[in-house]
Every structure is written in C-alpha cells, then in structure tokens.
Amino acid sequence: AAAPWSAPPVGAGQWPLSAELQAFSAGAPYGDPNAPEVALAKNTAHTIAIQSAHAINAAEVAAALQAAKEASAAASAAQQRVAAAKEQVLIQQKIAAAKEAAAAAAIQRSEAAAA
C-alpha cells in the first residue's frame, strides 16, 4: 500500500515539515538524545517497565493458579449436580408414565367390569 503522503522529488529539497521539526529539535535532525526531557521520558518508561515486571510476583501467580483450580473444581461439581438432577427427572418421568399406564389399564378394567 502506498503512503498517504508522497516523498519530495529527488533534489527538490526538504520534506514539507522539515522546518518545523528542526525548530522543535533546535536544528538537530532528530532532536538531542541527551536532552533532559528525553532522559526523563526514558527513565520514566524504564521505571514503569520495572514496576510492571515486579507487579506479578510468584505469590500472586500461585494464588491465581489456586483460584483457577478451585473454580474448575466448583464448575465440575456443578456439572455433576446438573447431570444427577437430569437423571432424577428422567426417572420421575418414567415413574409418571408407568403410573399413567397403570391408571389407564385400571380404568379399562373398571369399565369392562361395569359393562
């Protein structure tokens, strides 16, 4: 994909924003790498990186793993309870169907005896 801007033709001089860049960078092509602002930014970035790396220590990792194991065990137990409840529903449905069939047979016998 082509860039949304075009490079100046060879020998045409500087890029359009070169003057502004040089004004900000005091004439240095990319600014002074030893400027206090750059050093402060580098130091701040380094400090944040170090703090982020130390933010997760071994105890936190172990605690997170333990919590994950407990959550997994709880989910497994819940799945087992759901499976047992489904099995109980099926058993109750079979009992109800058997009682319904027995009642229908009793009605037929009663009607046959009355006739």
Buried (B, 14 or more C-beta within 10 A) or exposed (E): EEEEEEEEEEEEEEEEEEEEBBEEEEEEEEBEEEEEEEEEEEEEEEEEEEEEEEEEEEEEEEEEEEEEEEEEEEEEEEEEEEEEEEEEEEEEEEEEEEEEEEEEEEEEEEEEEEE
